[in-house]
Amino acid sequence: MSTGPRMATSEPSAQERLIQSRESMSRWLVKQDPGVGGVANPDAAQLPGTRSDLRSLLAHPVALICLELLTQWWSQHPLLKSARHAEHAANEAIAPLVRRHPVAVLGAAAAAGALLVWLRPWRWLPGPAKLGGIASSVALGAVSRMVLQHKDDSSHADL
């Protein structure tokens, strides 16, 4: 009693499945490597079929408007140049220290964070000053852009 010849579309063996799994993992890891193309693929960081929380947040129109306003505000902020210089100096000075003594730097950061929480320097500011500076500059920038855009639209309509 024979069941007939074995079909060509049979299940792969365990060894074949293991080889396929390893190949797919290596392809996925190569996509992750920022050294291959110079920049990591942002979509490669996600497993297939998943969606980043940040992407879903940025799909919301209000979040996009807020992000755009915040980006424009920061691009015109007087401290931007100082922040870039501080970032450059930190990369040159602190990065080697972190590579040599990662545990000590982590401990110092935890201590600084605990001190910051204990002192609560944000409470030293009066209430309106906390949001007043940021909100007024963002609102002023948004209104001025709307006025300029309205002028551009009306001048194109006159043509």
N, C-alpha and C positions, 0 to 999 in steps of 0.2 A: 504494500500500500504506500504509494509515493504521493507526496503532495504536489509533485510537479517540479519543474525547474525553478530555481530561485529567481525571483524577479529582479530586474536591473535597478528598480527604484527602491531598494531595500534601505533600511535605516543604516546610517554610517556606524562603524564600529566605535567603541569607546576611545580607542587610540586616535581615530580620524577626527572625532569630535573634540578631543583634547588639542590636537594640532590646529584645528579651525579656531578654537577659542583663543589659543595663544597668538595666532596670527591677527585676529581681530583686536586683541588687547594691545599688541605691538603697534598696529596701525593707529589705534586711538591714542596711545602714548606719544607717537611721533607727531600727531596733530597738536598735542599739548606742549611740545618742546619749543620754547621761544627762540632757541638758538638756531633752529632749522631755517625759518624764514625771517628771522630778525625780530618778529613780533608774534606773540602768541595769538592764535585765533580765538576771539572771545566766545564763539559758539562751541569751540572744542572743549571748553572747561565744563560744559554741561554733559551729562550722560544723555544718550539718545532717548528722546521721548519726554524729557523733563524741560521745565521752563524756569528761567531765573526769576527770582522775586523782584529784582531790580528792573528787569525788562517788563514784567507785568505792571509794576508801579509806573514806569515811564510811558506805558501805553495809555495811561489816564491823561486826558487833556489838561486838567488843572495842574497835575504834577509837572507836565511839560512846560506850562506857562511859568510856574514857580521856579523851575530849574533854569529856564531862560532868563528870567528876571535876576535870579541870584548870580548867574554867570556874567551877565552884563554889568551888574553892580560890582562884582569882584574885578572884572577887567578894567574898570575905571577907578578902582579904589587906590588911594595914595600909598597904602602899605603893600601893594602887590610886588613892587620892585624889591622892597626890603624882605618880603617873604621868600622871593626867589633867591636872593642872596643868602638868606639864612638856610634855605634848603640845600643850596650848593655847599655852603660851609659845613653843614651837618653831614652831608654825604662824604665829604673829604675827611672830616675830623672824627666823626662818631662811628662811621661804618667800620674802620679798622679796629676800633676799640670793642665794638660789639662782636666782631669775629674772634678777637682774642679772649674776651671775658664775657660770654653771653649771660652767664648766671648772675654775675655781679651787676651788669647793666639792667637785667630784668628785676633784680631786687631793688636797685635804685629807682627804677621807674615805678615799682609798686609802692615804695616809700613816698615818693613824690606825689603819687596819686592819692595815697591815704592822707598826706598832709594837706593837699588841696581840698579834699572832701571835709577834713576836720576844720580848716580855716574858713571855708565857704566865701571866697572873695567876691563872688557875684552878689552877695547880699549887702556888700558895702555900698553899692550903687543905689541911688534913689530909684524908685519904681519906673517913672516915665523915661528915665535916661537909658534903661536897659533896652527897650525896643524903639525908642524915639529916634535915635540916630540911624538905625538901619532902616526902619520903616519909612522915614521921611525921604531918605536918599533913593530908596527903591521906587517909591511913589512918584517922586519928582522925575526920575529917569523915565518911568513908564509914561507919564503924562507928556513929557517933552517928545518922546518918540512918537506918540500918537498924534501930536500936533504936527510934527514934521512929516509924518506919513500922510496926514490929511492934506497938507500943503502940496505934497508931491502928487497925490491923487487928483486934487483939484487943478493943478497946473497941467497935468496930462489930459484932463477932460476939456480944458480950454483949447487945446491944440486941435 
